[in-house]
């Protein structure tokens, strides 16, 4: 299995070059499909790199800076920069892919990055990318180990089997399968899925165990200190006074929890209501060029340490869940997202952005989230200015459907260039093709298994 990786480059754009940069990025797309990348475009030929699943160039021009004026501690700031984001989801080590890109696409990257601050004539694009690479706070991969090569080979196998099925005359399941396998010979043949490296397994295990071990050690330490303190009090002041001290400590702990909840609720009840105008006409021009779509959104975090710390804690937890639990076809009950990233916070933790690649139309994507994971939306985005009012973090928020849809459209940014390595295929197609491959490679199958396999074809 080859695990997936990503890199995200974020660099500030020179204020007077934003329009020129966008005009250049527009040349990388198909003429009749706005924002949909031509894999063979002259600036950056995405198709030349066979490990890239999805990629995008997007000018992060924040639509929502005026919303900051509704918060006394976050007045609108005209000086906040516009950024260029270059994001890639790939197979294998992203650092190695960056090196290949820096060598093979140097001329195109120079043409793009010359619009950014700090990129001079003598600057090498690879050095610039390394300097401006940022680590997402949370990343999601639909199926760890499913490579671009596997996807393309399995889709080709499915096409050949479907064509062969129309030419067969056998009705006995065993004879039918034998005839299909005789007719269909892939060239080159399907590659065996390689084992995962020991280094990656150890790193993944460490990432899995670290928060569990930290929480366990912290709990044991707290219990041990409590026992020592209780024993010391017992010797010094006797059992009854010790029981009183323990009772007071428990009351203080409960009061601390209540205080945190009260602060959360106070924030929720006092957050101003921010109007969310939006014009969907331009956004729709960038959508529905394929069975999959892109989404990019940017906004400001509500002022204050409480909201920032809460958001950081939530995203750390989501990153752990996405990597170790939701990595086999679904994020919770949502099975239409290929890759997604919650960015690091920009401008001294004042702003952040979110990117995803998903199947279907935008409206269905939002409905899927609202109906199946509204609480997850509340967790992830309620610390951003203008998010619909939540109740105790779980309730309301995203379930105020129209308010939430206005919020996310107002924060959405047109994705200037978006590349998908396997157009026309959804995640359901990828899963079905994998099952077809498994059936093709099995040495023996009983009649019922063959009928189910043929039905997939």
N, C-alpha and C positions, 0 to 999 in steps of 0.2 A: 504494500500500500504506500502510495506517495501522498503525504499530507499536503494540504493547501496552505498558502501563505499570502501575504499582501504587503504592499508598500503604499504609503500616502505621502505625497510631496505637497507642501503648502508654502508658497512664497508670495510676498507682497508685490503687487503690480504698481508700476510707476503711474501716478495719477493721470497723466495726460496720454497714456497709451492703452487704456482699457478698450476703447472702441477699435483701435487697430488690432489688438490682440484677438478680440472677438471676430473681427473680419477674417483674420488668418485662420482661426479655428474653424470657421464656417466652410473654408475650402477643403477641409478634411472629410466632409460629409457627402453622401449622395446628393446630387442636385435636387431631387424631388422628395427627399426625406430629411427634413430639418432636424439636425442633431444626431442623426444616425450615421455612424462612421462607415466610410468606404475602407475595407480592410487593406486595399492597395493604394491608398492615397499617398501623394508624393511627400507630404510633410512627415507623417509618422505612420508607416505601414504596419498596422497592428497584426495583420495576417502573417507577417514574417516571423512572429514569435509564437511557436506552437504550444506554449504552456500557459498562455494568457486565456483565462475564462472571460472576464469582463474588465473593461478599462474605461476611464473617462477623463476628459479635460473639462473643467468647469470653472468659470469666473465667479468667485464667491462675492457677489455684490449684494449686500444685505438690504432686503426690502423693508426691514422693520426697525430701522434706527429711530424713527420718529416715535415709536412706541415707548422708548426709554423715558421720554418726557413725562409719562404718567407716574413715574417713580421718582420721588425727590432725591434719592441716592443714586440715580442712574440717568442723569439728564442726557439728552441727545448729544452725541459727540461727533462733529463733522470730521474730526481727524482720524477716526477709525479707518484703517486701510481696506482696500479691496484686495483679495487674494486670488491667486491661481492655484487650483487644486488638480494634481495629477494622481490618479488612484488606479491601482492595478490589483486584481485578484488572480492568483496564478497557482500552478503546481510546483512543488519543491520550494527551495529556498529563494525568497524574494530578493535577497542581496545579490545572489548570483545572476538573477534575471536583470536586475538593475545594471550590473556590469555589462551584460550582453547588449542591453538597450543603449547604454552610454557609448558603446563602440559601433554598433550597427546603425543607430539612428542619430548620430552626433549632429549632423547638419540640420536635420529637422528640429531637434531639441534646441539647438542654438537659435534657430529662427523663432521658436516659441519663447524661450527663457530670456531673450534679449529685451522683452517687454517688462521684465521683473527687476525689482531693485537689487542691486548688488551683483548683477550678471554683466561682466565686462567682456571685451574682445578676447582676453587671455584666459577667461574662466572656462574650465572644461565642464560640460553638462553633467558628467558623472559626479564630479566634486560638488557641483551645485545641488544635485539631488541628495547626496549624502548629507550635506549641510542643512538642508531644509526638510529632511525626512522626519515625520512625526509618527508617534505610536498611537493608534486609536485606543480609546479607553475601553471599548467593547467591540468585538468582532464576531460575526456569525457566519458559519459555513453550513450549507444545507446537508451535505454528505461528505464528511472528511474521507479522502481517499479516492474519490471519483475524479479521474483526470480528464483533461480535454481529449487526449488520445483515446481513452476508453469510450468516451461519449461518441466520438466520431466513428470509431470502429463498430460500436454496437448499433449505431443508427444505420450504418452501411449494411451490417448483417441483417437487420430487420428488413430493410428494403429488398435485399436479395431473396430472403425467405418469403416475403410477401409475393414477389414476382413468381418465384418457383411454385408457390402454393397454387397459383392459378393454372399452372401447367401440369399438375399431378393428376393421376387418375386413381390412385390407390385409395381404398376406403378403410382397410384395416389399419388401426392406429400404428402398429409396429412397422408395417410396410410403408405407411405414409411418412413416418419419421425417417426411416432409412432412405427413402427416395429423396426427401428434402435435403438430408445431409450429403447425399451423393451429388445432387445438383448444385449445392451451394458450397463453394470453396473460396474463402477469402484470400486475397493476395494484396498485401502481405497478410499472413495469418494473425489471428488475435494474439496479443501478447499476454503472457501470464502476469498477474498482478504481483509485483515484487513485495517481499516482506518489508516491514517498517524497520528502519535502522534502530539499533539499540540506543543510540544517543537521543533520538527523538522520543522513544518510549520513556527513557529516564526523565527527560525534560518534562514530558507531559504528566508523568506520575508525580513529579515534584510540584508541578503547578496544581495538580488535583489535591495533593495531600497538605500543601502549605497552609491554606486557610483553615482546614480541619484541625491540623496539629496546633496552629496558633490559638484557635478558639479553645481547644481542649486544654492546652497548657495554661492559658489565661484563667480558665475555670478552675483547674486544679490549684493554681497559685492563689487564687482568691479564696478557695475553700481552706487551703493550708494556712494562709494568713489569718483567716477568720477563726480557725481552730486554735492557733497559737494565741491570738488575742483573747479568745474566750477563756483558755486555760490560765493565762496570766491574770485576767480579771478575777477568775475564780479564787486563785491563791491570795490575791490582794484584798478583795472586797467581799468575798463569799458568794454563795450560789444565788441568793435572791437579788443582790445588786447586779450580779452578772446577767441574770435573766432580764433585768430591767435594761441594761446596756444593750443586750442583743435585740430586745424589742424596739428600742429607740433606733438602732442601726437599720432594722428592717423597715421601720416607718420612714426613715430618711431615704432609703432606697426606693420605696414606693413613691414617695414625694418627688424624687428625682425623675422617675418614669412619668409620673403625672405631669411634672413641669415640662418635660420634653414634648409630651402630647399636647399640652396647653399652648406651647410656643408654636407647634405645627398648626394647630387649629386657629390660633390668632392670625398667623400668616395667611391662612386660607380665607379667613373672613374679612381681612383688611386689604387683600390684594385688589387693586383697582380693576374695574372692567374696561378693557381696551378694545375699541372698535377694530374690526378686522376686515377692511375692504380687500377685495381681490379681483383681478381680471384674469379669467381662465383662458381667454382666447389665445394669448401667446403661449401659455403652458401647453395647451392642447396641440399646438403645432409641432411640439417635440415628442408627442406620445403616439402610441398605437401604430408604429411602423413595423412591429413584429408581434409575435404572441407574448413576448416579454416586454417590460418597460423599465425605465429608470426613475429614480426619485432622489432629489437633492433638496435639503431644506436647511436654513440657517436662521439663528435668532439669538437674542440676548438672554443671559441668565438673570433671574431676579436678584437684586442687590442684597448683600448681607452674607455673613459667614454661614448662617444656618442653612440656607437654601443651597449654597455651594457645597458644603460638606455632605448634606443629604444626597445631592445628585451624584457626587463622587462615590459615596458608599453604595448607592443603588447600581451605578454602572459597573463597579468592581464585582458586585454580586452577579449581575447579568452576564458579565464576561465569563465568569467561572461556569455558570449554568450553560451558556451557549457552547462553550468548549467541551464540556464533559458530559452533559446530559442531553441537550438538544442538538445532536450532531448526526442524526440518522434520519433525515427526511422531513423534520418538522420543528418549528419553533413554537413550543406548546402545541396548540391544535392548528397552527397555521402552516400549511405545506406548500406555499407558493413563493417563498423567498429563496433565491439562490445564494446571495451574499448580502451582508449588511454591516455597516460600520457606524458607531457613534464616535465622533472625532474627539481629539483632545480639545481643551478649551483654549481659545485664542485671546489675545489682547488682555493679558493678566487676568485670565479666568472670567472675562466679561461676556464672551460669545462662544458659541459652538455650532457644529453642523452635523448632519446625519445624511447618509447615502445608502441606498438599497437598490437591488436588482430583483424584480419580481415578475410573476406571470399574470397575465390578464390585464384588464383595464384598471385605471386609477380608482374609479368609484368602487369597483368590486374589492380592490385591495384595501381601501379604507373600511368598507363594510365588514370585511373579514376580520380586521383588527378590532373594530368596535364590538362586534358580536362575540368574538372568541377570546379576546385578550385586552379588553378595555382597561382592566386594572394594570396591565403591563404598560400601556400607553401612559397611564397616570403616573406610574413609577418613573418612567423614562423621561417624560417631558413636562411634568407639572412644575418643575423649577424654572421653566422658561417664561419670560414675560408674555402675557396675553393668553396663556393656556386657560381653558375653561375651568371654573372654580371646582376644586375637588372637596371632598368631605372625608377627613381622616385618611387622606392619601388614596384610599381604595375606591371610594364611591364618587358618583357624579363625574366630573371631568369629561372623559371621552364619551361617556354615555349621554352627554348633552350633544347629540349627534350633529346638528347643524352648526352649533358653536364650534365644535371640534373641527369639522370639515372646513369652516371658514378660517380657523386658526392655521391648519396645516397648508392650505392653499396660499394663504397670505405669506407664509414663511418659505414656500417652495421657490426654488431658483431654477430657471431653465438650464438643463445640462447641455453645454455647448457641443460636446463631442462624446458619443457613447458607443462603445464597441461590445459586441457579443460574439463569441467564437462559434456558436452553433445556432444561428438563426432558424426559426421555425420549430424549435424543440422546447417543450415545457418540462418542468420537473416530473410531471406524470409520465411524459414520454421517456425521459431518462430512466426512471424507475422501471417502466415496462420493458425497455430495451435491455436493461440489465438482467431482468428475469428471463427474457428470451435468450440472452447469451448463456445464462446458467443452464437452461434446458438444453441448448445446443451442445454444450460442453459435457453434459452428464453422460456417463458411459451407458447407463441403462435407465429406462423409465417404464412404469407400468401404463396400462391403457388410459386410466383416468388422468394421470399426470400428462400424458401426451395430448389428450383432448384439451386440457387447460392450457397447455403450451401453445397449441395450434390456435386456440381462441385468442391468445395474446397477440399472435401474428396477424 
